[in-house]
Amino acid sequence: MRKVKIAPAGAFALSIALSASAGTPVTFAGLEIASSSEAHYACAGGKEITVGYVNATNGDSFAYLPVDGAKHVFVAVMSGSGVRYAWGRYIWWNKGNTGELVVDGDESVPPALADCVAKR
């Protein structure tokens, strides 16, 4: 199970861990959490993904999700509609209860994860 949590380290810090056995959490000193949540998505082709979302009090937003067998922190970037999170060559698009994972931002190529809908 993936968890998003705060771990104080002198000042507030953003801490993201996968589970109690995940080892050392990723921390971003100086960021204070405004809110966090986790969504479980069912996607086309029977694929599933769990995404952690974190909003910091300074306006920064993050998504934490697995890509190519490893977990990555995606950072929110400008979007005309919904929220677009970027990490390397990957974009996680989230709008309402839907999402998709696009490679290289190329919408002419089928997404790596398509038609993802949050489970209730």
Biopython code that builds the backbone (N, CA, C, O; Angstrom):
import numpy as np
from Bio.PDB.StructureBuilder import StructureBuilder

atoms = [
    (1, "MET", "N", (0.840, -1.165, 0.000)),
    (1, "MET", "CA", (0.000, 0.000, 0.000)),
    (1, "MET", "C", (0.890, 1.235, 0.000)),
    (1, "MET", "O", (1.893, 1.276, 0.712)),
    (2, "ARG", "N", (0.532, 2.247, -0.795)),
    (2, "ARG", "CA", (1.301, 3.476, -0.862)),
    (2, "ARG", "C", (0.723, 4.485, 0.101)),
    (2, "ARG", "O", (-0.496, 4.575, 0.248)),
    (3, "LYS", "N", (1.581, 5.248, 0.764)),
    (3, "LYS", "CA", (1.142, 6.268, 1.703)),
    (3, "LYS", "C", (1.839, 7.567, 1.400)),
    (3, "LYS", "O", (2.993, 7.575, 0.971)),
    (4, "VAL", "N", (1.158, 8.650, 1.616)),
    (4, "VAL", "CA", (1.759, 9.969, 1.538)),
    (4, "VAL", "C", (1.615, 10.555, 2.925)),
    (4, "VAL", "O", (0.508, 10.600, 3.461)),
    (5, "LYS", "N", (2.713, 11.007, 3.522)),
    (5, "LYS", "CA", (2.646, 11.488, 4.898)),
    (5, "LYS", "C", (3.636, 12.618, 5.131)),
    (5, "LYS", "O", (4.524, 12.867, 4.316)),
    (6, "ILE", "N", (3.468, 13.288, 6.244)),
    (6, "ILE", "CA", (4.383, 14.341, 6.674)),
    (6, "ILE", "C", (5.335, 13.759, 7.700)),
    (6, "ILE", "O", (4.915, 13.006, 8.579)),
    (7, "ALA", "N", (6.601, 14.096, 7.602)),
    (7, "ALA", "CA", (7.577, 13.686, 8.606)),
    (7, "ALA", "C", (8.356, 14.919, 9.031)),
    (7, "ALA", "O", (9.170, 15.425, 8.260)),
    (8, "PRO", "N", (8.124, 15.416, 10.250)),
    (8, "PRO", "CA", (8.847, 16.621, 10.659)),
    (8, "PRO", "C", (10.344, 16.362, 10.767)),
    (8, "PRO", "O", (10.773, 15.317, 11.256)),
    (9, "ALA", "N", (11.123, 17.321, 10.309)),
    (9, "ALA", "CA", (12.580, 17.239, 10.399)),
    (9, "ALA", "C", (13.085, 18.629, 10.744)),
    (9, "ALA", "O", (13.622, 19.327, 9.883)),
    (10, "GLY", "N", (12.919, 19.034, 11.988)),
    (10, "GLY", "CA", (13.221, 20.408, 12.365)),
    (10, "GLY", "C", (12.079, 21.291, 11.922)),
    (10, "GLY", "O", (11.188, 21.598, 12.714)),
    (11, "ALA", "N", (12.091, 21.703, 10.669)),
    (11, "ALA", "CA", (10.955, 22.400, 10.064)),
    (11, "ALA", "C", (10.061, 21.331, 9.447)),
    (11, "ALA", "O", (10.425, 20.155, 9.415)),
    (12, "PHE", "N", (8.909, 21.731, 8.965)),
    (12, "PHE", "CA", (8.052, 20.752, 8.293)),
    (12, "PHE", "C", (8.740, 20.246, 7.043)),
    (12, "PHE", "O", (9.509, 20.974, 6.415)),
    (13, "ALA", "N", (8.466, 18.995, 6.673)),
    (13, "ALA", "CA", (9.047, 18.417, 5.467)),
    (13, "ALA", "C", (7.995, 17.602, 4.758)),
    (13, "ALA", "O", (7.117, 17.023, 5.397)),
    (14, "LEU", "N", (8.074, 17.552, 3.446)),
    (14, "LEU", "CA", (7.216, 16.693, 2.658)),
    (14, "LEU", "C", (7.886, 15.339, 2.618)),
    (14, "LEU", "O", (9.059, 15.235, 2.259)),
    (15, "SER", "N", (7.158, 14.304, 2.982)),
    (15, "SER", "CA", (7.730, 12.969, 3.028)),
    (15, "SER", "C", (6.813, 12.021, 2.288)),
    (15, "SER", "O", (5.610, 11.988, 2.549)),
    (16, "ILE", "N", (7.361, 11.256, 1.376)),
    (16, "ILE", "CA", (6.577, 10.306, 0.604)),
    (16, "ILE", "C", (7.192, 8.928, 0.774)),
    (16, "ILE", "O", (8.382, 8.739, 0.526)),
    (17, "ALA", "N", (6.376, 7.960, 1.201)),
    (17, "ALA", "CA", (6.851, 6.591, 1.404)),
    (17, "ALA", "C", (5.863, 5.628, 0.782)),
    (17, "ALA", "O", (4.681, 5.947, 0.655)),
    (18, "LEU", "N", (6.325, 4.468, 0.396)),
    (18, "LEU", "CA", (5.455, 3.465, -0.203)),
    (18, "LEU", "C", (4.781, 2.590, 0.832)),
    (18, "LEU", "O", (3.630, 2.193, 0.650)),
    (19, "SER", "N", (5.460, 2.290, 1.893)),
    (19, "SER", "CA", (4.892, 1.465, 2.956)),
    (19, "SER", "C", (5.833, 1.543, 4.147)),
    (19, "SER", "O", (6.890, 2.172, 4.088)),
    (20, "ALA", "N", (5.436, 0.909, 5.198)),
    (20, "ALA", "CA", (6.311, 0.910, 6.379)),
    (20, "ALA", "C", (7.651, 0.266, 6.062)),
    (20, "ALA", "O", (8.655, 0.606, 6.689)),
    (21, "SER", "N", (7.693, -0.645, 5.115)),
    (21, "SER", "CA", (8.938, -1.328, 4.770)),
    (21, "SER", "C", (9.639, -0.695, 3.574)),
    (21, "SER", "O", (10.565, -1.285, 3.017)),
    (22, "ALA", "N", (9.210, 0.494, 3.173)),
    (22, "ALA", "CA", (9.756, 1.119, 1.969)),
    (22, "ALA", "C", (11.158, 1.668, 2.159)),
    (22, "ALA", "O", (11.809, 2.038, 1.183)),
    (23, "GLY", "N", (11.634, 1.727, 3.390)),
    (23, "GLY", "CA", (12.950, 2.287, 3.621)),
    (23, "GLY", "C", (12.848, 3.764, 3.911)),
    (23, "GLY", "O", (11.838, 4.227, 4.442)),
    (24, "THR", "N", (13.884, 4.511, 3.570)),
    (24, "THR", "CA", (13.929, 5.931, 3.856)),
    (24, "THR", "C", (12.982, 6.695, 2.942)),
    (24, "THR", "O", (13.070, 6.574, 1.720)),
    (25, "PRO", "N", (12.068, 7.487, 3.527)),
    (25, "PRO", "CA", (11.146, 8.260, 2.684)),
    (25, "PRO", "C", (11.858, 9.395, 1.979)),
    (25, "PRO", "O", (12.895, 9.874, 2.438)),
    (26, "VAL", "N", (11.294, 9.821, 0.859)),
    (26, "VAL", "CA", (11.785, 10.988, 0.146)),
    (26, "VAL", "C", (11.285, 12.212, 0.898)),
    (26, "VAL", "O", (10.098, 12.296, 1.214)),
    (27, "THR", "N", (12.169, 13.166, 1.192)),
    (27, "THR", "CA", (11.732, 14.356, 1.915)),
    (27, "THR", "C", (12.139, 15.616, 1.160)),
    (27, "THR", "O", (13.144, 15.637, 0.449)),
    (28, "PHE", "N", (11.354, 16.646, 1.325)),
    (28, "PHE", "CA", (11.626, 17.960, 0.759)),
    (28, "PHE", "C", (11.540, 18.947, 1.921)),
    (28, "PHE", "O", (10.459, 19.431, 2.256)),
    (29, "ALA", "N", (12.675, 19.237, 2.524)),
    (29, "ALA", "CA", (12.710, 20.112, 3.700)),
    (29, "ALA", "C", (12.126, 21.472, 3.371)),
    (29, "ALA", "O", (12.342, 22.022, 2.291)),
    (30, "GLY", "N", (11.378, 22.001, 4.332)),
    (30, "GLY", "CA", (10.835, 23.342, 4.181)),
    (30, "GLY", "C", (9.464, 23.409, 3.539)),
    (30, "GLY", "O", (8.870, 24.487, 3.508)),
    (31, "LEU", "N", (8.931, 22.304, 3.025)),
    (31, "LEU", "CA", (7.588, 22.309, 2.450)),
    (31, "LEU", "C", (6.596, 21.816, 3.484)),
    (31, "LEU", "O", (6.804, 20.781, 4.117)),
    (32, "GLU", "N", (5.532, 22.555, 3.650)),
    (32, "GLU", "CA", (4.483, 22.171, 4.580)),
    (32, "GLU", "C", (3.273, 21.703, 3.785)),
    (32, "GLU", "O", (2.886, 22.340, 2.805)),
    (33, "ILE", "N", (2.679, 20.599, 4.202)),
    (33, "ILE", "CA", (1.556, 20.006, 3.496)),
    (33, "ILE", "C", (0.258, 20.746, 3.815)),
    (33, "ILE", "O", (-0.068, 20.979, 4.979)),
    (34, "ALA", "N", (-0.472, 21.109, 2.769)),
    (34, "ALA", "CA", (-1.812, 21.672, 2.934)),
    (34, "ALA", "C", (-2.831, 20.538, 2.900)),
    (34, "ALA", "O", (-3.785, 20.530, 3.678)),
    (35, "SER", "N", (-2.622, 19.566, 1.983)),
    (35, "SER", "CA", (-3.522, 18.414, 1.884)),
    (35, "SER", "C", (-2.828, 17.290, 1.130)),
    (35, "SER", "O", (-1.877, 17.514, 0.381)),
    (36, "SER", "N", (-3.319, 16.082, 1.344)),
    (36, "SER", "CA", (-2.813, 14.931, 0.596)),
    (36, "SER", "C", (-3.941, 13.923, 0.443)),
    (36, "SER", "O", (-4.862, 13.874, 1.258)),
    (37, "SER", "N", (-3.856, 13.123, -0.608)),
    (37, "SER", "CA", (-4.861, 12.093, -0.855)),
    (37, "SER", "C", (-4.244, 11.001, -1.713)),
    (37, "SER", "O", (-3.141, 11.150, -2.238)),
    (38, "GLU", "N", (-4.959, 9.922, -1.841)),
    (38, "GLU", "CA", (-4.528, 8.793, -2.654)),
    (38, "GLU", "C", (-5.718, 8.338, -3.486)),
    (38, "GLU", "O", (-6.839, 8.270, -2.983)),
    (39, "ALA", "N", (-5.481, 8.026, -4.753)),
    (39, "ALA", "CA", (-6.550, 7.547, -5.630)),
    (39, "ALA", "C", (-6.110, 6.259, -6.303)),
    (39, "ALA", "O", (-4.966, 6.124, -6.737)),
    (40, "HIS", "N", (-7.030, 5.324, -6.379)),
    (40, "HIS", "CA", (-6.795, 4.039, -7.050)),
    (40, "HIS", "C", (-7.578, 4.070, -8.353)),
    (40, "HIS", "O", (-8.793, 4.265, -8.351)),
    (41, "TYR", "N", (-6.875, 3.876, -9.470)),
    (41, "TYR", "CA", (-7.491, 3.978, -10.791)),
    (41, "TYR", "C", (-7.551, 2.624, -11.488)),
    (41, "TYR", "O", (-6.624, 1.822, -11.381)),
    (42, "ALA", "N", (-8.645, 2.375, -12.201)),
    (42, "ALA", "CA", (-8.779, 1.246, -13.126)),
    (42, "ALA", "C", (-8.627, 1.848, -14.522)),
    (42, "ALA", "O", (-9.310, 2.813, -14.863)),
    (43, "CYS", "N", (-7.730, 1.274, -15.329)),
    (43, "CYS", "CA", (-7.425, 1.826, -16.645)),
    (43, "CYS", "C", (-7.750, 0.813, -17.747)),
    (43, "CYS", "O", (-8.024, -0.355, -17.471)),
    (44, "ALA", "N", (-7.714, 1.277, -18.993)),
    (44, "ALA", "CA", (-7.958, 0.413, -20.145)),
    (44, "ALA", "C", (-7.011, -0.777, -20.115)),
    (44, "ALA", "O", (-5.894, -0.680, -19.607)),
    (45, "GLY", "N", (-7.459, -1.885, -20.654)),
    (45, "GLY", "CA", (-6.627, -3.082, -20.721)),
    (45, "GLY", "C", (-6.490, -3.795, -19.393)),
    (45, "GLY", "O", (-5.601, -4.631, -19.232)),
    (46, "GLY", "N", (-7.357, -3.483, -18.430)),
    (46, "GLY", "CA", (-7.308, -4.149, -17.131)),
    (46, "GLY", "C", (-6.167, -3.685, -16.236)),
    (46, "GLY", "O", (-5.896, -4.308, -15.209)),
    (47, "LYS", "N", (-5.496, -2.600, -16.609)),
    (47, "LYS", "CA", (-4.388, -2.083, -15.798)),
    (47, "LYS", "C", (-4.937, -1.267, -14.638)),
    (47, "LYS", "O", (-6.021, -0.690, -14.725)),
    (48, "GLU", "N", (-4.169, -1.228, -13.549)),
    (48, "GLU", "CA", (-4.530, -0.434, -12.378)),
    (48, "GLU", "C", (-3.319, 0.353, -11.906)),
    (48, "GLU", "O", (-2.180, -0.068, -12.105)),
    (49, "ILE", "N", (-3.570, 1.495, -11.282)),
    (49, "ILE", "CA", (-2.495, 2.320, -10.750)),
    (49, "ILE", "C", (-3.019, 3.066, -9.532)),
    (49, "ILE", "O", (-4.185, 3.459, -9.480)),
    (50, "THR", "N", (-2.140, 3.252, -8.556)),
    (50, "THR", "CA", (-2.455, 4.051, -7.380)),
    (50, "THR", "C", (-1.573, 5.293, -7.433)),
    (50, "THR", "O", (-0.359, 5.200, -7.610)),
    (51, "VAL", "N", (-2.197, 6.451, -7.277)),
    (51, "VAL", "CA", (-1.490, 7.727, -7.340)),
    (51, "VAL", "C", (-1.696, 8.485, -6.038)),
    (51, "VAL", "O", (-2.825, 8.651, -5.576)),
    (52, "GLY", "N", (-0.603, 8.939, -5.453)),
    (52, "GLY", "CA", (-0.671, 9.792, -4.276)),
    (52, "GLY", "C", (-0.577, 11.243, -4.718)),
    (52, "GLY", "O", (0.245, 11.580, -5.570)),
    (53, "TYR", "N", (-1.405, 12.098, -4.150)),
    (53, "TYR", "CA", (-1.397, 13.521, -4.472)),
    (53, "TYR", "C", (-1.066, 14.320, -3.221)),
    (53, "TYR", "O", (-1.588, 14.040, -2.142)),
    (54, "VAL", "N", (-0.196, 15.317, -3.368)),
    (54, "VAL", "CA", (0.202, 16.160, -2.249)),
    (54, "VAL", "C", (0.154, 17.614, -2.712)),
    (54, "VAL", "O", (0.671, 17.952, -3.776)),
    (55, "ASN", "N", (-0.471, 18.469, -1.903)),
    (55, "ASN", "CA", (-0.493, 19.909, -2.145)),
    (55, "ASN", "C", (0.218, 20.591, -0.986)),
    (55, "ASN", "O", (-0.139, 20.395, 0.175)),
    (56, "ALA", "N", (1.231, 21.398, -1.311)),
    (56, "ALA", "CA", (1.989, 22.122, -0.295)),
    (56, "ALA", "C", (1.369, 23.499, -0.069)),
    (56, "ALA", "O", (0.661, 24.012, -0.936)),
    (57, "THR", "N", (1.630, 24.091, 1.079)),
    (57, "THR", "CA", (1.058, 25.395, 1.407)),
    (57, "THR", "C", (1.622, 26.512, 0.530)),
    (57, "THR", "O", (1.012, 27.577, 0.432)),
    (58, "ASN", "N", (2.773, 26.293, -0.108)),
    (58, "ASN", "CA", (3.347, 27.323, -0.980)),
    (58, "ASN", "C", (2.784, 27.276, -2.394)),
    (58, "ASN", "O", (3.216, 28.039, -3.257)),
    (59, "GLY", "N", (1.819, 26.382, -2.641)),
    (59, "GLY", "CA", (1.198, 26.277, -3.955)),
    (59, "GLY", "C", (1.740, 25.145, -4.817)),
    (59, "GLY", "O", (1.141, 24.822, -5.842)),
    (60, "ASP", "N", (2.854, 24.535, -4.430)),
    (60, "ASP", "CA", (3.388, 23.404, -5.191)),
    (60, "ASP", "C", (2.479, 22.187, -5.019)),
    (60, "ASP", "O", (1.898, 21.977, -3.954)),
    (61, "SER", "N", (2.367, 21.388, -6.090)),
    (61, "SER", "CA", (1.582, 20.153, -6.043)),
    (61, "SER", "C", (2.387, 19.027, -6.664)),
    (61, "SER", "O", (3.150, 19.234, -7.608)),
    (62, "PHE", "N", (2.205, 17.828, -6.117)),
    (62, "PHE", "CA", (2.960, 16.662, -6.564)),
    (62, "PHE", "C", (2.035, 15.465, -6.730)),
    (62, "PHE", "O", (0.998, 15.361, -6.074)),
    (63, "ALA", "N", (2.431, 14.569, -7.617)),
    (63, "ALA", "CA", (1.773, 13.270, -7.734)),
    (63, "ALA", "C", (2.881, 12.229, -7.620)),
    (63, "ALA", "O", (3.986, 12.434, -8.121)),
    (64, "TYR", "N", (2.581, 11.113, -6.961)),
    (64, "TYR", "CA", (3.569, 10.061, -6.733)),
    (64, "TYR", "C", (3.004, 8.779, -7.319)),
    (64, "TYR", "O", (1.993, 8.267, -6.838)),
    (65, "LEU", "N", (3.660, 8.250, -8.369)),
    (65, "LEU", "CA", (3.130, 7.061, -9.026)),
    (65, "LEU", "C", (4.244, 6.216, -9.636)),
    (65, "LEU", "O", (5.335, 6.714, -9.916)),
    (66, "PRO", "N", (3.953, 4.922, -9.839)),
    (66, "PRO", "CA", (4.959, 4.031, -10.419)),
    (66, "PRO", "C", (4.991, 4.123, -11.948)),
    (66, "PRO", "O", (3.952, 4.168, -12.607)),
    (67, "VAL", "N", (6.218, 4.151, -12.494)),
    (67, "VAL", "CA", (6.432, 4.126, -13.940)),
    (67, "VAL", "C", (7.629, 3.227, -14.212)),
    (67, "VAL", "O", (8.667, 3.363, -13.564)),
    (68, "ASP", "N", (7.495, 2.326, -15.149)),
    (68, "ASP", "CA", (8.592, 1.424, -15.517)),
    (68, "ASP", "C", (9.167, 0.690, -14.307)),
    (68, "ASP", "O", (10.378, 0.486, -14.218)),
    (69, "GLY", "N", (8.298, 0.294, -13.376)),
    (69, "GLY", "CA", (8.712, -0.512, -12.239)),
    (69, "GLY", "C", (9.296, 0.253, -11.074)),
    (69, "GLY", "O", (9.702, -0.365, -10.090)),
    (70, "ALA", "N", (9.357, 1.577, -11.144)),
    (70, "ALA", "CA", (9.879, 2.375, -10.043)),
    (70, "ALA", "C", (8.903, 3.509, -9.731)),
    (70, "ALA", "O", (8.159, 3.961, -10.602)),
    (71, "LYS", "N", (8.918, 3.963, -8.468)),
    (71, "LYS", "CA", (8.030, 5.046, -8.064)),
    (71, "LYS", "C", (8.713, 6.381, -8.294)),
    (71, "LYS", "O", (9.911, 6.525, -8.050)),
    (72, "HIS", "N", (7.939, 7.367, -8.770)),
    (72, "HIS", "CA", (8.502, 8.671, -9.094)),
    (72, "HIS", "C", (7.616, 9.795, -8.584)),
    (72, "HIS", "O", (6.398, 9.649, -8.483)),
    (73, "VAL", "N", (8.249, 10.924, -8.265)),
    (73, "VAL", "CA", (7.529, 12.127, -7.877)),
    (73, "VAL", "C", (7.363, 12.993, -9.121)),
    (73, "VAL", "O", (8.345, 13.419, -9.729)),
    (74, "PHE", "N", (6.122, 13.247, -9.488)),
    (74, "PHE", "CA", (5.786, 14.119, -10.610)),
    (74, "PHE", "C", (5.432, 15.485, -10.031)),
    (74, "PHE", "O", (4.841, 15.563, -8.953)),
    (75, "VAL", "N", (5.782, 16.558, -10.728)),
    (75, "VAL", "CA", (5.524, 17.914, -10.276)),
    (75, "VAL", "C", (4.445, 18.531, -11.158)),
    (75, "VAL", "O", (4.473, 18.377, -12.379)),
    (76, "ALA", "N", (3.490, 19.232, -10.537)),
    (76, "ALA", "CA", (2.435, 19.891, -11.298)),
    (76, "ALA", "C", (3.033, 21.007, -12.141)),
    (76, "ALA", "O", (3.834, 21.808, -11.659)),
    (77, "VAL", "N", (2.627, 21.047, -13.424)),
    (77, "VAL", "CA", (3.064, 22.091, -14.352)),
    (77, "VAL", "C", (1.823, 22.720, -14.978)),
    (77, "VAL", "O", (0.718, 22.200, -14.824)),
    (78, "MET", "N", (1.998, 23.815, -15.672)),
    (78, "MET", "CA", (0.876, 24.551, -16.234)),
    (78, "MET", "C", (0.008, 23.664, -17.125)),
    (78, "MET", "O", (0.502, 22.854, -17.910)),
    (79, "SER", "N", (-1.296, 23.849, -16.973)),
    (79, "SER", "CA", (-2.257, 23.080, -17.748)),
    (79, "SER", "C", (-3.467, 23.960, -18.025)),
    (79, "SER", "O", (-3.856, 24.778, -17.191)),
    (80, "GLY", "N", (-4.052, 23.787, -19.194)),
    (80, "GLY", "CA", (-5.242, 24.554, -19.536)),
    (80, "GLY", "C", (-6.487, 23.998, -18.873)),
    (80, "GLY", "O", (-7.440, 24.735, -18.619)),
    (81, "SER", "N", (-6.486, 22.698, -18.592)),
    (81, "SER", "CA", (-7.652, 22.052, -18.005)),
    (81, "SER", "C", (-7.191, 20.863, -17.182)),
    (81, "SER", "O", (-6.337, 20.099, -17.632)),
    (82, "GLY", "N", (-7.729, 20.693, -16.003)),
    (82, "GLY", "CA", (-7.283, 19.619, -15.130)),
    (82, "GLY", "C", (-5.909, 19.945, -14.578)),
    (82, "GLY", "O", (-5.513, 21.109, -14.520)),
    (83, "VAL", "N", (-5.182, 18.911, -14.171)),
    (83, "VAL", "CA", (-3.826, 19.101, -13.645)),
    (83, "VAL", "C", (-2.884, 18.205, -14.431)),
    (83, "VAL", "O", (-3.171, 17.028, -14.654)),
    (84, "ARG", "N", (-1.773, 18.763, -14.844)),
    (84, "ARG", "CA", (-0.754, 18.015, -15.579)),
    (84, "ARG", "C", (0.459, 17.920, -14.671)),
    (84, "ARG", "O", (0.988, 18.935, -14.218)),
    (85, "TYR", "N", (0.903, 16.677, -14.402)),
    (85, "TYR", "CA", (2.085, 16.420, -13.583)),
    (85, "TYR", "C", (3.170, 15.847, -14.489)),
    (85, "TYR", "O", (2.891, 14.978, -15.314)),
    (86, "ALA", "N", (4.407, 16.325, -14.342)),
    (86, "ALA", "CA", (5.492, 15.894, -15.225)),
    (86, "ALA", "C", (6.638, 15.274, -14.442)),
    (86, "ALA", "O", (6.982, 15.721, -13.348)),
    (87, "TRP", "N", (7.218, 14.239, -15.025)),
    (87, "TRP", "CA", (8.459, 13.639, -14.540)),
    (87, "TRP", "C", (9.188, 13.112, -15.780)),
    (87, "TRP", "O", (8.675, 12.237, -16.477)),
    (88, "GLY", "N", (10.373, 13.641, -16.051)),
    (88, "GLY", "CA", (11.130, 13.192, -17.219)),
    (88, "GLY", "C", (10.293, 13.284, -18.478)),
    (88, "GLY", "O", (9.762, 14.345, -18.802)),
    (89, "ARG", "N", (10.178, 12.194, -19.174)),
    (89, "ARG", "CA", (9.418, 12.174, -20.426)),
    (89, "ARG", "C", (7.955, 11.795, -20.248)),
    (89, "ARG", "O", (7.235, 11.625, -21.231)),
    (90, "TYR", "N", (7.515, 11.664, -19.016)),
    (90, "TYR", "CA", (6.147, 11.236, -18.728)),
    (90, "TYR", "C", (5.282, 12.389, -18.223)),
    (90, "TYR", "O", (5.750, 13.271, -17.503)),
    (91, "ILE", "N", (4.019, 12.359, -18.617)),
    (91, "ILE", "CA", (3.014, 13.316, -18.148)),
    (91, "ILE", "C", (1.827, 12.525, -17.617)),
    (91, "ILE", "O", (1.269, 11.687, -18.326)),
    (92, "TRP", "N", (1.440, 12.787, -16.376)),
    (92, "TRP", "CA", (0.214, 12.226, -15.798)),
    (92, "TRP", "C", (-0.833, 13.334, -15.860)),
    (92, "TRP", "O", (-0.707, 14.348, -15.174)),
    (93, "TRP", "N", (-1.867, 13.143, -16.681)),
    (93, "TRP", "CA", (-2.968, 14.096, -16.809)),
    (93, "TRP", "C", (-4.076, 13.654, -15.869)),
    (93, "TRP", "O", (-4.480, 12.492, -15.884)),
    (94, "ASN", "N", (-4.564, 14.568, -15.060)),
    (94, "ASN", "CA", (-5.634, 14.261, -14.121)),
    (94, "ASN", "C", (-6.710, 15.329, -14.247)),
    (94, "ASN", "O", (-6.431, 16.523, -14.137)),
    (95, "LYS", "N", (-7.943, 14.886, -14.478)),
    (95, "LYS", "CA", (-9.071, 15.814, -14.534)),
    (95, "LYS", "C", (-10.251, 15.135, -13.869)),
    (95, "LYS", "O", (-10.741, 14.109, -14.341)),
    (96, "GLY", "N", (-10.706, 15.722, -12.760)),
    (96, "GLY", "CA", (-11.807, 15.112, -12.015)),
    (96, "GLY", "C", (-11.389, 13.750, -11.498)),
    (96, "GLY", "O", (-10.388, 13.636, -10.792)),
    (97, "ASN", "N", (-12.147, 12.711, -11.842)),
    (97, "ASN", "CA", (-11.815, 11.359, -11.396)),
    (97, "ASN", "C", (-11.149, 10.531, -12.495)),
    (97, "ASN", "O", (-11.133, 9.303, -12.415)),
    (98, "THR", "N", (-10.596, 11.192, -13.528)),
    (98, "THR", "CA", (-9.960, 10.472, -14.628)),
    (98, "THR", "C", (-8.485, 10.833, -14.745)),
    (98, "THR", "O", (-8.046, 11.854, -14.214)),
    (99, "GLY", "N", (-7.727, 9.997, -15.438)),
    (99, "GLY", "CA", (-6.318, 10.275, -15.666)),
    (99, "GLY", "C", (-5.778, 9.445, -16.804)),
    (99, "GLY", "O", (-6.389, 8.463, -17.225)),
    (100, "GLU", "N", (-4.620, 9.853, -17.299)),
    (100, "GLU", "CA", (-3.896, 9.057, -18.294)),
    (100, "GLU", "C", (-2.430, 9.409, -18.225)),
    (100, "GLU", "O", (-2.059, 10.528, -17.870)),
    (101, "LEU", "N", (-1.596, 8.439, -18.570)),
    (101, "LEU", "CA", (-0.149, 8.610, -18.561)),
    (101, "LEU", "C", (0.334, 8.674, -19.998)),
    (101, "LEU", "O", (0.223, 7.702, -20.745)),
    (102, "VAL", "N", (0.875, 9.837, -20.386)),
    (102, "VAL", "CA", (1.341, 10.083, -21.748)),
    (102, "VAL", "C", (2.866, 10.091, -21.751)),
    (102, "VAL", "O", (3.490, 10.610, -20.826)),
    (103, "VAL", "N", (3.465, 9.514, -22.795)),
    (103, "VAL", "CA", (4.921, 9.480, -22.931)),
    (103, "VAL", "C", (5.355, 10.574, -23.903)),
    (103, "VAL", "O", (4.765, 10.727, -24.972)),
    (104, "ASP", "N", (6.377, 11.327, -23.535)),
    (104, "ASP", "CA", (6.940, 12.397, -24.357)),
    (104, "ASP", "C", (5.936, 13.486, -24.698)),
    (104, "ASP", "O", (6.168, 14.261, -25.626)),
    (105, "GLY", "N", (4.823, 13.564, -23.968)),
    (105, "GLY", "CA", (3.826, 14.604, -24.227)),
    (105, "GLY", "C", (3.198, 14.512, -25.596)),
    (105, "GLY", "O", (2.538, 15.451, -26.040)),
    (106, "ASP", "N", (3.394, 13.386, -26.278)),
    (106, "ASP", "CA", (2.903, 13.202, -27.646)),
    (106, "ASP", "C", (1.523, 12.565, -27.615)),
    (106, "ASP", "O", (1.391, 11.356, -27.427)),
    (107, "GLU", "N", (0.502, 13.381, -27.800)),
    (107, "GLU", "CA", (-0.864, 12.874, -27.752)),
    (107, "GLU", "C", (-1.263, 12.113, -29.008)),
    (107, "GLU", "O", (-2.356, 11.550, -29.060)),
    (108, "SER", "N", (-0.389, 12.082, -30.041)),
    (108, "SER", "CA", (-0.695, 11.322, -31.247)),
    (108, "SER", "C", (-0.338, 9.840, -31.076)),
    (108, "SER", "O", (-0.734, 9.001, -31.885)),
    (109, "VAL", "N", (0.419, 9.527, -30.006)),
    (109, "VAL", "CA", (0.799, 8.154, -29.687)),
    (109, "VAL", "C", (-0.119, 7.669, -28.563)),
    (109, "VAL", "O", (-0.425, 8.440, -27.654)),
    (110, "PRO", "N", (-0.566, 6.404, -28.606)),
    (110, "PRO", "CA", (-1.423, 5.922, -27.521)),
    (110, "PRO", "C", (-0.745, 6.088, -26.160)),
    (110, "PRO", "O", (0.451, 5.827, -26.029)),
    (111, "PRO", "N", (-1.510, 6.526, -25.133)),
    (111, "PRO", "CA", (-0.931, 6.704, -23.813)),
    (111, "PRO", "C", (-0.449, 5.384, -23.209)),
    (111, "PRO", "O", (-0.949, 4.315, -23.559)),
    (112, "ALA", "N", (0.521, 5.467, -22.301)),
    (112, "ALA", "CA", (1.004, 4.278, -21.593)),
    (112, "ALA", "C", (-0.117, 3.718, -20.703)),
    (112, "ALA", "O", (-0.247, 2.503, -20.551)),
    (113, "LEU", "N", (-0.917, 4.606, -20.123)),
    (113, "LEU", "CA", (-2.119, 4.245, -19.373)),
    (113, "LEU", "C", (-3.242, 5.132, -19.877)),
    (113, "LEU", "O", (-3.123, 6.357, -19.858)),
    (114, "ALA", "N", (-4.326, 4.527, -20.325)),
    (114, "ALA", "CA", (-5.431, 5.295, -20.903)),
    (114, "ALA", "C", (-6.733, 5.026, -20.181)),
    (114, "ALA", "O", (-6.907, 3.987, -19.545)),
    (115, "ASP", "N", (-7.644, 5.977, -20.287)),
    (115, "ASP", "CA", (-9.012, 5.833, -19.771)),
    (115, "ASP", "C", (-9.034, 5.388, -18.307)),
    (115, "ASP", "O", (-9.839, 4.543, -17.915)),
    (116, "CYS", "N", (-8.144, 5.967, -17.511)),
    (116, "CYS", "CA", (-8.097, 5.624, -16.081)),
    (116, "CYS", "C", (-9.223, 6.356, -15.349)),
    (116, "CYS", "O", (-9.409, 7.561, -15.514)),
    (117, "VAL", "N", (-9.966, 5.604, -14.539)),
    (117, "VAL", "CA", (-11.063, 6.164, -13.760)),
    (117, "VAL", "C", (-10.866, 5.762, -12.309)),
    (117, "VAL", "O", (-10.645, 4.590, -12.003)),
    (118, "ALA", "N", (-10.949, 6.753, -11.406)),
    (118, "ALA", "CA", (-10.766, 6.500, -9.990)),
    (118, "ALA", "C", (-11.867, 5.568, -9.504)),
    (118, "ALA", "O", (-13.041, 5.747, -9.828)),
    (119, "LYS", "N", (-11.464, 4.562, -8.717)),
    (119, "LYS", "CA", (-12.430, 3.645, -8.116)),
    (119, "LYS", "C", (-13.020, 4.290, -6.878)),
    (119, "LYS", "O", (-12.342, 5.052, -6.189)),
    (120, "ARG", "N", (-14.235, 4.001, -6.600)),
    (120, "ARG", "CA", (-14.908, 4.555, -5.414)),
    (120, "ARG", "C", (-14.917, 3.536, -4.325)),
    (120, "ARG", "O", (-15.435, 3.797, -3.239)),
]
sb = StructureBuilder()
sb.init_structure("model")
sb.init_model(0)
sb.init_chain("A")
sb.init_seg("    ")
for serial, (resi, resn, name, xyz) in enumerate(atoms, 1):
    if name == "N":
        sb.init_residue(resn, " ", resi, " ")
    sb.init_atom(name, np.array(xyz, "f"), 0.0, 1.0, " ", f" {name:<3s}", serial, name[0])
structure = sb.get_structure()
